[in-house]
Amino acid sequence: MARMVHCVKLKQEAEGLEAPPYPGELGIRIWQNISKQAWAQWVETQTRLVNENRLNLADVRARKYLAQQMESFLFDDANVEAQGYVPPSA
């Protein structure tokens, strides 16, 4: 049986993550409060941020920036998007 959480991002009960997806206390907070669906949304957003902003993940500043954006996206309901990103037309 899947573990259910009240997802603070989606504001509904949903299937939870199998394990903390991030190290430390933030990872535990995500595991306890974020659903698989919301995490998948973050992974897509993170990919756009890395690609559009040409982030070098070996750079500690880039990783810190992504962590801040992740927390805003998941917990503050912030609209996190890469500047200049234009979604592909259907």
PDB file with one MODEL, atoms N, CA, C and O in Angstrom:
MODEL        1
ATOM      1  N   MET A   1       0.842  -1.184   0.000  1.00  0.00           N
ATOM      2  CA  MET A   1       0.000   0.000   0.000  1.00  0.00           C
ATOM      3  C   MET A   1       0.886   1.247   0.000  1.00  0.00           C
ATOM      4  O   MET A   1       1.852   1.332   0.759  1.00  0.00           O
ATOM      5  N   ALA A   2       0.556   2.185  -0.836  1.00  0.00           N
ATOM      6  CA  ALA A   2       1.353   3.408  -0.973  1.00  0.00           C
ATOM      7  C   ALA A   2       1.196   4.297   0.261  1.00  0.00           C
ATOM      8  O   ALA A   2       0.130   4.355   0.875  1.00  0.00           O
ATOM      9  N   ARG A   3       2.267   4.977   0.602  1.00  0.00           N
ATOM     10  CA  ARG A   3       2.243   5.924   1.716  1.00  0.00           C
ATOM     11  C   ARG A   3       1.578   7.206   1.231  1.00  0.00           C
ATOM     12  O   ARG A   3       1.958   7.757   0.198  1.00  0.00           O
ATOM     13  N   MET A   4       0.583   7.680   1.983  1.00  0.00           N
ATOM     14  CA  MET A   4      -0.147   8.885   1.606  1.00  0.00           C
ATOM     15  C   MET A   4       0.319  10.051   2.477  1.00  0.00           C
ATOM     16  O   MET A   4       0.638   9.878   3.654  1.00  0.00           O
ATOM     17  N   VAL A   5       0.350  11.235   1.879  1.00  0.00           N
ATOM     18  CA  VAL A   5       0.693  12.460   2.607  1.00  0.00           C
ATOM     19  C   VAL A   5      -0.318  13.536   2.241  1.00  0.00           C
ATOM     20  O   VAL A   5      -0.953  13.479   1.188  1.00  0.00           O
ATOM     21  N   HIS A   6      -0.457  14.517   3.126  1.00  0.00           N
ATOM     22  CA  HIS A   6      -1.213  15.708   2.736  1.00  0.00           C
ATOM     23  C   HIS A   6      -0.191  16.639   2.088  1.00  0.00           C
ATOM     24  O   HIS A   6       0.621  17.260   2.773  1.00  0.00           O
ATOM     25  N   CYS A   7      -0.241  16.725   0.770  1.00  0.00           N
ATOM     26  CA  CYS A   7       0.743  17.495   0.013  1.00  0.00           C
ATOM     27  C   CYS A   7       0.466  18.988   0.169  1.00  0.00           C
ATOM     28  O   CYS A   7      -0.607  19.470  -0.192  1.00  0.00           O
ATOM     29  N   VAL A   8       1.444  19.713   0.709  1.00  0.00           N
ATOM     30  CA  VAL A   8       1.258  21.148   0.900  1.00  0.00           C
ATOM     31  C   VAL A   8       1.320  21.912  -0.423  1.00  0.00           C
ATOM     32  O   VAL A   8       0.794  23.021  -0.515  1.00  0.00           O
ATOM     33  N   LYS A   9       1.940  21.351  -1.427  1.00  0.00           N
ATOM     34  CA  LYS A   9       1.996  21.992  -2.749  1.00  0.00           C
ATOM     35  C   LYS A   9       0.660  21.854  -3.468  1.00  0.00           C
ATOM     36  O   LYS A   9       0.127  22.836  -3.986  1.00  0.00           O
ATOM     37  N   LEU A  10       0.115  20.627  -3.502  1.00  0.00           N
ATOM     38  CA  LEU A  10      -1.136  20.372  -4.220  1.00  0.00           C
ATOM     39  C   LEU A  10      -2.368  20.614  -3.354  1.00  0.00           C
ATOM     40  O   LEU A  10      -3.488  20.687  -3.860  1.00  0.00           O
ATOM     41  N   LYS A  11      -2.150  20.737  -2.035  1.00  0.00           N
ATOM     42  CA  LYS A  11      -3.236  20.966  -1.081  1.00  0.00           C
ATOM     43  C   LYS A  11      -4.277  19.845  -1.120  1.00  0.00           C
ATOM     44  O   LYS A  11      -5.483  20.090  -1.104  1.00  0.00           O
ATOM     45  N   GLN A  12      -3.770  18.601  -1.171  1.00  0.00           N
ATOM     46  CA  GLN A  12      -4.655  17.436  -1.165  1.00  0.00           C
ATOM     47  C   GLN A  12      -3.878  16.199  -0.741  1.00  0.00           C
ATOM     48  O   GLN A  12      -2.647  16.192  -0.746  1.00  0.00           O
ATOM     49  N   GLU A  13      -4.611  15.154  -0.373  1.00  0.00           N
ATOM     50  CA  GLU A  13      -3.994  13.867  -0.069  1.00  0.00           C
ATOM     51  C   GLU A  13      -3.492  13.252  -1.367  1.00  0.00           C
ATOM     52  O   GLU A  13      -4.198  13.247  -2.376  1.00  0.00           O
ATOM     53  N   ALA A  14      -2.282  12.741  -1.334  1.00  0.00           N
ATOM     54  CA  ALA A  14      -1.701  12.136  -2.534  1.00  0.00           C
ATOM     55  C   ALA A  14      -0.619  11.150  -2.114  1.00  0.00           C
ATOM     56  O   ALA A  14      -0.181  11.140  -0.963  1.00  0.00           O
ATOM     57  N   GLU A  15      -0.198  10.324  -3.060  1.00  0.00           N
ATOM     58  CA  GLU A  15       0.840   9.338  -2.790  1.00  0.00           C
ATOM     59  C   GLU A  15       2.158  10.036  -2.475  1.00  0.00           C
ATOM     60  O   GLU A  15       2.596  10.930  -3.199  1.00  0.00           O
ATOM     61  N   GLY A  16       2.780   9.607  -1.378  1.00  0.00           N
ATOM     62  CA  GLY A  16       4.029  10.209  -0.942  1.00  0.00           C
ATOM     63  C   GLY A  16       5.247   9.590  -1.604  1.00  0.00           C
ATOM     64  O   GLY A  16       5.161   8.548  -2.254  1.00  0.00           O
ATOM     65  N   LEU A  17       6.358  10.238  -1.428  1.00  0.00           N
ATOM     66  CA  LEU A  17       7.637   9.743  -1.935  1.00  0.00           C
ATOM     67  C   LEU A  17       8.075   8.521  -1.132  1.00  0.00           C
ATOM     68  O   LEU A  17       7.705   8.375   0.033  1.00  0.00           O
ATOM     69  N   GLU A  18       8.852   7.658  -1.745  1.00  0.00           N
ATOM     70  CA  GLU A  18       9.304   6.441  -1.076  1.00  0.00           C
ATOM     71  C   GLU A  18      10.421   6.710  -0.071  1.00  0.00           C
ATOM     72  O   GLU A  18      10.545   5.993   0.923  1.00  0.00           O
ATOM     73  N   ALA A  19      11.227   7.727  -0.319  1.00  0.00           N
ATOM     74  CA  ALA A  19      12.349   8.068   0.558  1.00  0.00           C
ATOM     75  C   ALA A  19      12.621   9.564   0.419  1.00  0.00           C
ATOM     76  O   ALA A  19      12.229  10.172  -0.578  1.00  0.00           O
ATOM     77  N   PRO A  20      13.286  10.162   1.405  1.00  0.00           N
ATOM     78  CA  PRO A  20      13.637  11.574   1.269  1.00  0.00           C
ATOM     79  C   PRO A  20      14.467  11.795   0.003  1.00  0.00           C
ATOM     80  O   PRO A  20      15.460  11.099  -0.207  1.00  0.00           O
ATOM     81  N   PRO A  21      14.075  12.756  -0.844  1.00  0.00           N
ATOM     82  CA  PRO A  21      14.757  12.967  -2.118  1.00  0.00           C
ATOM     83  C   PRO A  21      15.939  13.927  -2.043  1.00  0.00           C
ATOM     84  O   PRO A  21      16.602  14.191  -3.046  1.00  0.00           O
ATOM     85  N   TYR A  22      16.194  14.442  -0.850  1.00  0.00           N
ATOM     86  CA  TYR A  22      17.200  15.483  -0.670  1.00  0.00           C
ATOM     87  C   TYR A  22      17.820  15.254   0.704  1.00  0.00           C
ATOM     88  O   TYR A  22      17.127  14.784   1.606  1.00  0.00           O
ATOM     89  N   PRO A  23      19.088  15.565   0.895  1.00  0.00           N
ATOM     90  CA  PRO A  23      19.719  15.302   2.188  1.00  0.00           C
ATOM     91  C   PRO A  23      19.244  16.254   3.294  1.00  0.00           C
ATOM     92  O   PRO A  23      18.721  17.336   3.023  1.00  0.00           O
ATOM     93  N   GLY A  24      19.436  15.831   4.516  1.00  0.00           N
ATOM     94  CA  GLY A  24      19.219  16.687   5.670  1.00  0.00           C
ATOM     95  C   GLY A  24      17.766  16.899   6.052  1.00  0.00           C
ATOM     96  O   GLY A  24      16.868  16.174   5.624  1.00  0.00           O
ATOM     97  N   GLU A  25      17.569  17.927   6.881  1.00  0.00           N
ATOM     98  CA  GLU A  25      16.240  18.244   7.394  1.00  0.00           C
ATOM     99  C   GLU A  25      15.277  18.632   6.279  1.00  0.00           C
ATOM    100  O   GLU A  25      14.095  18.294   6.336  1.00  0.00           O
ATOM    101  N   LEU A  26      15.767  19.331   5.274  1.00  0.00           N
ATOM    102  CA  LEU A  26      14.899  19.713   4.160  1.00  0.00           C
ATOM    103  C   LEU A  26      14.384  18.473   3.432  1.00  0.00           C
ATOM    104  O   LEU A  26      13.223  18.430   3.027  1.00  0.00           O
ATOM    105  N   GLY A  27      15.232  17.478   3.264  1.00  0.00           N
ATOM    106  CA  GLY A  27      14.814  16.235   2.627  1.00  0.00           C
ATOM    107  C   GLY A  27      13.713  15.533   3.404  1.00  0.00           C
ATOM    108  O   GLY A  27      12.768  15.006   2.817  1.00  0.00           O
ATOM    109  N   ILE A  28      13.837  15.525   4.725  1.00  0.00           N
ATOM    110  CA  ILE A  28      12.807  14.903   5.577  1.00  0.00           C
ATOM    111  C   ILE A  28      11.511  15.706   5.477  1.00  0.00           C
ATOM    112  O   ILE A  28      10.426  15.131   5.388  1.00  0.00           O
ATOM    113  N   ARG A  29      11.624  17.020   5.493  1.00  0.00           N
ATOM    114  CA  ARG A  29      10.431  17.873   5.365  1.00  0.00           C
ATOM    115  C   ARG A  29       9.724  17.615   4.034  1.00  0.00           C
ATOM    116  O   ARG A  29       8.497  17.524   3.990  1.00  0.00           O
ATOM    117  N   ILE A  30      10.488  17.498   2.959  1.00  0.00           N
ATOM    118  CA  ILE A  30       9.908  17.194   1.646  1.00  0.00           C
ATOM    119  C   ILE A  30       9.228  15.830   1.691  1.00  0.00           C
ATOM    120  O   ILE A  30       8.091  15.692   1.239  1.00  0.00           O
ATOM    121  N   TRP A  31       9.904  14.830   2.227  1.00  0.00           N
ATOM    122  CA  TRP A  31       9.367  13.471   2.295  1.00  0.00           C
ATOM    123  C   TRP A  31       8.054  13.427   3.072  1.00  0.00           C
ATOM    124  O   TRP A  31       7.144  12.679   2.716  1.00  0.00           O
ATOM    125  N   GLN A  32       7.955  14.226   4.131  1.00  0.00           N
ATOM    126  CA  GLN A  32       6.762  14.220   4.978  1.00  0.00           C
ATOM    127  C   GLN A  32       5.607  15.023   4.390  1.00  0.00           C
ATOM    128  O   GLN A  32       4.452  14.751   4.716  1.00  0.00           O
ATOM    129  N   ASN A  33       5.884  16.006   3.530  1.00  0.00           N
ATOM    130  CA  ASN A  33       4.853  16.963   3.132  1.00  0.00           C
ATOM    131  C   ASN A  33       4.618  17.118   1.636  1.00  0.00           C
ATOM    132  O   ASN A  33       3.729  17.867   1.232  1.00  0.00           O
ATOM    133  N   ILE A  34       5.388  16.433   0.812  1.00  0.00           N
ATOM    134  CA  ILE A  34       5.291  16.622  -0.639  1.00  0.00           C
ATOM    135  C   ILE A  34       4.990  15.285  -1.313  1.00  0.00           C
ATOM    136  O   ILE A  34       5.583  14.261  -0.974  1.00  0.00           O
ATOM    137  N   SER A  35       4.069  15.304  -2.263  1.00  0.00           N
ATOM    138  CA  SER A  35       3.666  14.088  -2.978  1.00  0.00           C
ATOM    139  C   SER A  35       4.610  13.792  -4.143  1.00  0.00           C
ATOM    140  O   SER A  35       5.410  14.634  -4.550  1.00  0.00           O
ATOM    141  N   LYS A  36       4.491  12.571  -4.663  1.00  0.00           N
ATOM    142  CA  LYS A  36       5.261  12.191  -5.851  1.00  0.00           C
ATOM    143  C   LYS A  36       4.945  13.124  -7.014  1.00  0.00           C
ATOM    144  O   LYS A  36       5.843  13.530  -7.752  1.00  0.00           O
ATOM    145  N   GLN A  37       3.673  13.460  -7.176  1.00  0.00           N
ATOM    146  CA  GLN A  37       3.257  14.321  -8.286  1.00  0.00           C
ATOM    147  C   GLN A  37       3.887  15.707  -8.168  1.00  0.00           C
ATOM    148  O   GLN A  37       4.399  16.236  -9.155  1.00  0.00           O
ATOM    149  N   ALA A  38       3.857  16.299  -6.977  1.00  0.00           N
ATOM    150  CA  ALA A  38       4.450  17.624  -6.783  1.00  0.00           C
ATOM    151  C   ALA A  38       5.967  17.569  -6.965  1.00  0.00           C
ATOM    152  O   ALA A  38       6.564  18.498  -7.509  1.00  0.00           O
ATOM    153  N   TRP A  39       6.592  16.473  -6.507  1.00  0.00           N
ATOM    154  CA  TRP A  39       8.040  16.333  -6.685  1.00  0.00           C
ATOM    155  C   TRP A  39       8.388  16.249  -8.171  1.00  0.00           C
ATOM    156  O   TRP A  39       9.376  16.834  -8.614  1.00  0.00           O
ATOM    157  N   ALA A  40       7.577  15.521  -8.938  1.00  0.00           N
ATOM    158  CA  ALA A  40       7.810  15.414 -10.385  1.00  0.00           C
ATOM    159  C   ALA A  40       7.691  16.790 -11.044  1.00  0.00           C
ATOM    160  O   ALA A  40       8.446  17.106 -11.963  1.00  0.00           O
ATOM    161  N   GLN A  41       6.742  17.609 -10.574  1.00  0.00           N
ATOM    162  CA  GLN A  41       6.615  18.975 -11.101  1.00  0.00           C
ATOM    163  C   GLN A  41       7.886  19.765 -10.806  1.00  0.00           C
ATOM    164  O   GLN A  41       8.373  20.509 -11.657  1.00  0.00           O
ATOM    165  N   TRP A  42       8.426  19.599  -9.587  1.00  0.00           N
ATOM    166  CA  TRP A  42       9.655  20.300  -9.240  1.00  0.00           C
ATOM    167  C   TRP A  42      10.813  19.846 -10.131  1.00  0.00           C
ATOM    168  O   TRP A  42      11.590  20.680 -10.597  1.00  0.00           O
ATOM    169  N   VAL A  43      10.941  18.553 -10.373  1.00  0.00           N
ATOM    170  CA  VAL A  43      12.045  18.040 -11.192  1.00  0.00           C
ATOM    171  C   VAL A  43      11.992  18.657 -12.591  1.00  0.00           C
ATOM    172  O   VAL A  43      13.032  19.011 -13.147  1.00  0.00           O
ATOM    173  N   GLU A  44      10.797  18.789 -13.162  1.00  0.00           N
ATOM    174  CA  GLU A  44      10.662  19.439 -14.475  1.00  0.00           C
ATOM    175  C   GLU A  44      11.085  20.903 -14.402  1.00  0.00           C
ATOM    176  O   GLU A  44      11.805  21.392 -15.274  1.00  0.00           O
ATOM    177  N   THR A  45      10.635  21.603 -13.355  1.00  0.00           N
ATOM    178  CA  THR A  45      10.984  23.014 -13.186  1.00  0.00           C
ATOM    179  C   THR A  45      12.485  23.166 -12.974  1.00  0.00           C
ATOM    180  O   THR A  45      13.110  24.063 -13.540  1.00  0.00           O
ATOM    181  N   GLN A  46      13.058  22.291 -12.161  1.00  0.00           N
ATOM    182  CA  GLN A  46      14.497  22.335 -11.902  1.00  0.00           C
ATOM    183  C   GLN A  46      15.292  22.149 -13.193  1.00  0.00           C
ATOM    184  O   GLN A  46      16.290  22.835 -13.414  1.00  0.00           O
ATOM    185  N   THR A  47      14.856  21.232 -14.035  1.00  0.00           N
ATOM    186  CA  THR A  47      15.534  20.991 -15.312  1.00  0.00           C
ATOM    187  C   THR A  47      15.515  22.250 -16.173  1.00  0.00           C
ATOM    188  O   THR A  47      16.524  22.604 -16.783  1.00  0.00           O
ATOM    189  N   ARG A  48      14.366  22.924 -16.223  1.00  0.00           N
ATOM    190  CA  ARG A  48      14.279  24.179 -16.986  1.00  0.00           C
ATOM    191  C   ARG A  48      15.207  25.236 -16.401  1.00  0.00           C
ATOM    192  O   ARG A  48      15.896  25.937 -17.143  1.00  0.00           O
ATOM    193  N   LEU A  49      15.230  25.354 -15.068  1.00  0.00           N
ATOM    194  CA  LEU A  49      16.105  26.342 -14.430  1.00  0.00           C
ATOM    195  C   LEU A  49      17.570  26.078 -14.770  1.00  0.00           C
ATOM    196  O   LEU A  49      18.312  27.005 -15.093  1.00  0.00           O
ATOM    197  N   VAL A  50      17.979  24.825 -14.696  1.00  0.00           N
ATOM    198  CA  VAL A  50      19.374  24.471 -14.996  1.00  0.00           C
ATOM    199  C   VAL A  50      19.689  24.775 -16.453  1.00  0.00           C
ATOM    200  O   VAL A  50      20.716  25.382 -16.755  1.00  0.00           O
ATOM    201  N   ASN A  51      18.814  24.358 -17.352  1.00  0.00           N
ATOM    202  CA  ASN A  51      19.077  24.534 -18.782  1.00  0.00           C
ATOM    203  C   ASN A  51      19.002  25.994 -19.219  1.00  0.00           C
ATOM    204  O   ASN A  51      19.914  26.489 -19.881  1.00  0.00           O
ATOM    205  N   GLU A  52      17.933  26.678 -18.858  1.00  0.00           N
ATOM    206  CA  GLU A  52      17.737  28.057 -19.322  1.00  0.00           C
ATOM    207  C   GLU A  52      18.747  29.021 -18.707  1.00  0.00           C
ATOM    208  O   GLU A  52      19.177  29.974 -19.358  1.00  0.00           O
ATOM    209  N   ASN A  53      19.125  28.774 -17.451  1.00  0.00           N
ATOM    210  CA  ASN A  53      20.090  29.653 -16.782  1.00  0.00           C
ATOM    211  C   ASN A  53      21.524  29.154 -16.925  1.00  0.00           C
ATOM    212  O   ASN A  53      22.461  29.768 -16.415  1.00  0.00           O
ATOM    213  N   ARG A  54      21.683  28.028 -17.628  1.00  0.00           N
ATOM    214  CA  ARG A  54      23.005  27.422 -17.850  1.00  0.00           C
ATOM    215  C   ARG A  54      23.778  27.271 -16.537  1.00  0.00           C
ATOM    216  O   ARG A  54      24.936  27.673 -16.423  1.00  0.00           O
ATOM    217  N   LEU A  55      23.095  26.678 -15.551  1.00  0.00           N
ATOM    218  CA  LEU A  55      23.714  26.509 -14.241  1.00  0.00           C
ATOM    219  C   LEU A  55      24.750  25.393 -14.275  1.00  0.00           C
ATOM    220  O   LEU A  55      24.536  24.349 -14.891  1.00  0.00           O
ATOM    221  N   ASN A  56      25.858  25.624 -13.613  1.00  0.00           N
ATOM    222  CA  ASN A  56      26.906  24.622 -13.447  1.00  0.00           C
ATOM    223  C   ASN A  56      26.717  24.015 -12.061  1.00  0.00           C
ATOM    224  O   ASN A  56      27.000  24.666 -11.056  1.00  0.00           O
ATOM    225  N   LEU A  57      26.242  22.776 -12.001  1.00  0.00           N
ATOM    226  CA  LEU A  57      25.930  22.160 -10.717  1.00  0.00           C
ATOM    227  C   LEU A  57      27.162  21.813  -9.895  1.00  0.00           C
ATOM    228  O   LEU A  57      27.034  21.386  -8.748  1.00  0.00           O
ATOM    229  N   ALA A  58      28.348  21.986 -10.458  1.00  0.00           N
ATOM    230  CA  ALA A  58      29.580  21.842  -9.681  1.00  0.00           C
ATOM    231  C   ALA A  58      29.829  23.098  -8.844  1.00  0.00           C
ATOM    232  O   ALA A  58      30.630  23.076  -7.910  1.00  0.00           O
ATOM    233  N   ASP A  59      29.149  24.180  -9.177  1.00  0.00           N
ATOM    234  CA  ASP A  59      29.286  25.460  -8.481  1.00  0.00           C
ATOM    235  C   ASP A  59      28.344  25.475  -7.280  1.00  0.00           C
ATOM    236  O   ASP A  59      27.136  25.287  -7.429  1.00  0.00           O
ATOM    237  N   VAL A  60      28.896  25.698  -6.096  1.00  0.00           N
ATOM    238  CA  VAL A  60      28.095  25.699  -4.873  1.00  0.00           C
ATOM    239  C   VAL A  60      27.005  26.776  -4.921  1.00  0.00           C
ATOM    240  O   VAL A  60      25.931  26.593  -4.349  1.00  0.00           O
ATOM    241  N   ARG A  61      27.276  27.895  -5.598  1.00  0.00           N
ATOM    242  CA  ARG A  61      26.263  28.960  -5.697  1.00  0.00           C
ATOM    243  C   ARG A  61      25.058  28.501  -6.506  1.00  0.00           C
ATOM    244  O   ARG A  61      23.925  28.852  -6.180  1.00  0.00           O
ATOM    245  N   ALA A  62      25.287  27.729  -7.547  1.00  0.00           N
ATOM    246  CA  ALA A  62      24.190  27.204  -8.363  1.00  0.00           C
ATOM    247  C   ALA A  62      23.349  26.222  -7.551  1.00  0.00           C
ATOM    248  O   ALA A  62      22.121  26.236  -7.628  1.00  0.00           O
ATOM    249  N   ARG A  63      24.009  25.378  -6.780  1.00  0.00           N
ATOM    250  CA  ARG A  63      23.274  24.411  -5.954  1.00  0.00           C
ATOM    251  C   ARG A  63      22.474  25.123  -4.867  1.00  0.00           C
ATOM    252  O   ARG A  63      21.348  24.729  -4.562  1.00  0.00           O
ATOM    253  N   LYS A  64      23.051  26.166  -4.287  1.00  0.00           N
ATOM    254  CA  LYS A  64      22.340  26.931  -3.256  1.00  0.00           C
ATOM    255  C   LYS A  64      21.124  27.629  -3.875  1.00  0.00           C
ATOM    256  O   LYS A  64      20.045  27.642  -3.282  1.00  0.00           O
ATOM    257  N   TYR A  65      21.298  28.203  -5.056  1.00  0.00           N
ATOM    258  CA  TYR A  65      20.199  28.848  -5.779  1.00  0.00           C
ATOM    259  C   TYR A  65      19.070  27.846  -6.033  1.00  0.00           C
ATOM    260  O   TYR A  65      17.902  28.153  -5.797  1.00  0.00           O
ATOM    261  N   LEU A  66      19.418  26.649  -6.516  1.00  0.00           N
ATOM    262  CA  LEU A  66      18.397  25.631  -6.787  1.00  0.00           C
ATOM    263  C   LEU A  66      17.683  25.208  -5.512  1.00  0.00           C
ATOM    264  O   LEU A  66      16.470  24.997  -5.532  1.00  0.00           O
ATOM    265  N   ALA A  67      18.405  25.078  -4.408  1.00  0.00           N
ATOM    266  CA  ALA A  67      17.781  24.701  -3.137  1.00  0.00           C
ATOM    267  C   ALA A  67      16.784  25.765  -2.695  1.00  0.00           C
ATOM    268  O   ALA A  67      15.701  25.437  -2.210  1.00  0.00           O
ATOM    269  N   GLN A  68      17.140  27.038  -2.859  1.00  0.00           N
ATOM    270  CA  GLN A  68      16.222  28.128  -2.506  1.00  0.00           C
ATOM    271  C   GLN A  68      14.989  28.108  -3.399  1.00  0.00           C
ATOM    272  O   GLN A  68      13.868  28.283  -2.921  1.00  0.00           O
ATOM    273  N   GLN A  69      15.196  27.896  -4.689  1.00  0.00           N
ATOM    274  CA  GLN A  69      14.075  27.839  -5.624  1.00  0.00           C
ATOM    275  C   GLN A  69      13.179  26.644  -5.314  1.00  0.00           C
ATOM    276  O   GLN A  69      11.955  26.749  -5.393  1.00  0.00           O
ATOM    277  N   MET A  70      13.779  25.512  -4.963  1.00  0.00           N
ATOM    278  CA  MET A  70      13.020  24.311  -4.629  1.00  0.00           C
ATOM    279  C   MET A  70      12.125  24.561  -3.419  1.00  0.00           C
ATOM    280  O   MET A  70      10.943  24.215  -3.433  1.00  0.00           O
ATOM    281  N   GLU A  71      12.684  25.155  -2.386  1.00  0.00           N
ATOM    282  CA  GLU A  71      11.907  25.426  -1.180  1.00  0.00           C
ATOM    283  C   GLU A  71      10.765  26.397  -1.478  1.00  0.00           C
ATOM    284  O   GLU A  71       9.650  26.203  -0.993  1.00  0.00           O
ATOM    285  N   SER A  72      11.026  27.428  -2.263  1.00  0.00           N
ATOM    286  CA  SER A  72       9.972  28.378  -2.644  1.00  0.00           C
ATOM    287  C   SER A  72       8.883  27.694  -3.457  1.00  0.00           C
ATOM    288  O   SER A  72       7.697  27.919  -3.218  1.00  0.00           O
ATOM    289  N   PHE A  73       9.273  26.866  -4.411  1.00  0.00           N
ATOM    290  CA  PHE A  73       8.323  26.173  -5.280  1.00  0.00           C
ATOM    291  C   PHE A  73       7.448  25.214  -4.487  1.00  0.00           C
ATOM    292  O   PHE A  73       6.229  25.194  -4.660  1.00  0.00           O
ATOM    293  N   LEU A  74       8.062  24.420  -3.621  1.00  0.00           N
ATOM    294  CA  LEU A  74       7.322  23.374  -2.916  1.00  0.00           C
ATOM    295  C   LEU A  74       6.519  23.885  -1.729  1.00  0.00           C
ATOM    296  O   LEU A  74       5.415  23.400  -1.484  1.00  0.00           O
ATOM    297  N   PHE A  75       7.047  24.853  -0.986  1.00  0.00           N
ATOM    298  CA  PHE A  75       6.423  25.229   0.275  1.00  0.00           C
ATOM    299  C   PHE A  75       5.807  26.621   0.292  1.00  0.00           C
ATOM    300  O   PHE A  75       4.910  26.875   1.096  1.00  0.00           O
ATOM    301  N   ASP A  76       6.253  27.522  -0.561  1.00  0.00           N
ATOM    302  CA  ASP A  76       5.737  28.895  -0.542  1.00  0.00           C
ATOM    303  C   ASP A  76       4.779  29.164  -1.687  1.00  0.00           C
ATOM    304  O   ASP A  76       4.295  30.285  -1.844  1.00  0.00           O
ATOM    305  N   ASP A  77       4.502  28.145  -2.486  1.00  0.00           N
ATOM    306  CA  ASP A  77       3.607  28.264  -3.641  1.00  0.00           C
ATOM    307  C   ASP A  77       4.060  29.389  -4.578  1.00  0.00           C
ATOM    308  O   ASP A  77       3.242  30.061  -5.208  1.00  0.00           O
ATOM    309  N   ALA A  78       5.374  29.576  -4.654  1.00  0.00           N
ATOM    310  CA  ALA A  78       5.932  30.621  -5.513  1.00  0.00           C
ATOM    311  C   ALA A  78       5.963  30.155  -6.965  1.00  0.00           C
ATOM    312  O   ALA A  78       6.117  28.966  -7.244  1.00  0.00           O
ATOM    313  N   ASN A  79       5.818  31.094  -7.874  1.00  0.00           N
ATOM    314  CA  ASN A  79       5.926  30.810  -9.302  1.00  0.00           C
ATOM    315  C   ASN A  79       7.406  30.866  -9.668  1.00  0.00           C
ATOM    316  O   ASN A  79       7.952  31.937  -9.933  1.00  0.00           O
ATOM    317  N   VAL A  80       8.034  29.721  -9.679  1.00  0.00           N
ATOM    318  CA  VAL A  80       9.467  29.622  -9.965  1.00  0.00           C
ATOM    319  C   VAL A  80       9.621  29.214 -11.418  1.00  0.00           C
ATOM    320  O   VAL A  80       9.196  28.129 -11.815  1.00  0.00           O
ATOM    321  N   GLU A  81      10.224  30.075 -12.201  1.00  0.00           N
ATOM    322  CA  GLU A  81      10.416  29.764 -13.622  1.00  0.00           C
ATOM    323  C   GLU A  81      11.659  30.486 -14.114  1.00  0.00           C
ATOM    324  O   GLU A  81      12.007  31.554 -13.610  1.00  0.00           O
ATOM    325  N   ALA A  82      12.307  29.914 -15.074  1.00  0.00           N
ATOM    326  CA  ALA A  82      13.499  30.524 -15.661  1.00  0.00           C
ATOM    327  C   ALA A  82      13.094  31.756 -16.456  1.00  0.00           C
ATOM    328  O   ALA A  82      12.116  31.727 -17.203  1.00  0.00           O
ATOM    329  N   GLN A  83      13.847  32.836 -16.295  1.00  0.00           N
ATOM    330  CA  GLN A  83      13.567  34.048 -17.055  1.00  0.00           C
ATOM    331  C   GLN A  83      13.742  33.775 -18.535  1.00  0.00           C
ATOM    332  O   GLN A  83      14.719  33.157 -18.957  1.00  0.00           O
ATOM    333  N   GLY A  84      12.791  34.238 -19.308  1.00  0.00           N
ATOM    334  CA  GLY A  84      12.873  34.082 -20.744  1.00  0.00           C
ATOM    335  C   GLY A  84      12.372  32.747 -21.253  1.00  0.00           C
ATOM    336  O   GLY A  84      12.373  32.511 -22.461  1.00  0.00           O
ATOM    337  N   TYR A  85      11.934  31.849 -20.339  1.00  0.00           N
ATOM    338  CA  TYR A  85      11.455  30.535 -20.781  1.00  0.00           C
ATOM    339  C   TYR A  85      10.121  30.689 -21.497  1.00  0.00           C
ATOM    340  O   TYR A  85       9.201  31.333 -20.992  1.00  0.00           O
ATOM    341  N   VAL A  86      10.030  30.096 -22.664  1.00  0.00           N
ATOM    342  CA  VAL A  86       8.787  30.087 -23.436  1.00  0.00           C
ATOM    343  C   VAL A  86       8.401  28.627 -23.639  1.00  0.00           C
ATOM    344  O   VAL A  86       9.137  27.875 -24.278  1.00  0.00           O
ATOM    345  N   PRO A  87       7.236  28.212 -23.092  1.00  0.00           N
ATOM    346  CA  PRO A  87       6.834  26.816 -23.264  1.00  0.00           C
ATOM    347  C   PRO A  87       6.658  26.475 -24.735  1.00  0.00           C
ATOM    348  O   PRO A  87       6.241  27.324 -25.522  1.00  0.00           O
ATOM    349  N   PRO A  88       6.973  25.236 -25.116  1.00  0.00           N
ATOM    350  CA  PRO A  88       6.792  24.845 -26.518  1.00  0.00           C
ATOM    351  C   PRO A  88       5.322  24.917 -26.906  1.00  0.00           C
ATOM    352  O   PRO A  88       4.447  24.600 -26.099  1.00  0.00           O
ATOM    353  N   SER A  89       5.049  25.330 -28.130  1.00  0.00           N
ATOM    354  CA  SER A  89       3.658  25.408 -28.580  1.00  0.00           C
ATOM    355  C   SER A  89       3.168  24.007 -28.914  1.00  0.00           C
ATOM    356  O   SER A  89       3.933  23.135 -29.326  1.00  0.00           O
ATOM    357  N   ALA A  90       1.873  23.822 -28.723  1.00  0.00           N
ATOM    358  CA  ALA A  90       1.285  22.480 -28.907  1.00  0.00           C
ATOM    359  C   ALA A  90       1.198  22.074 -30.342  1.00  0.00           C
ATOM    360  O   ALA A  90       0.728  20.978 -30.646  1.00  0.00           O
TER     361      ALA A  90
ENDMDL
END
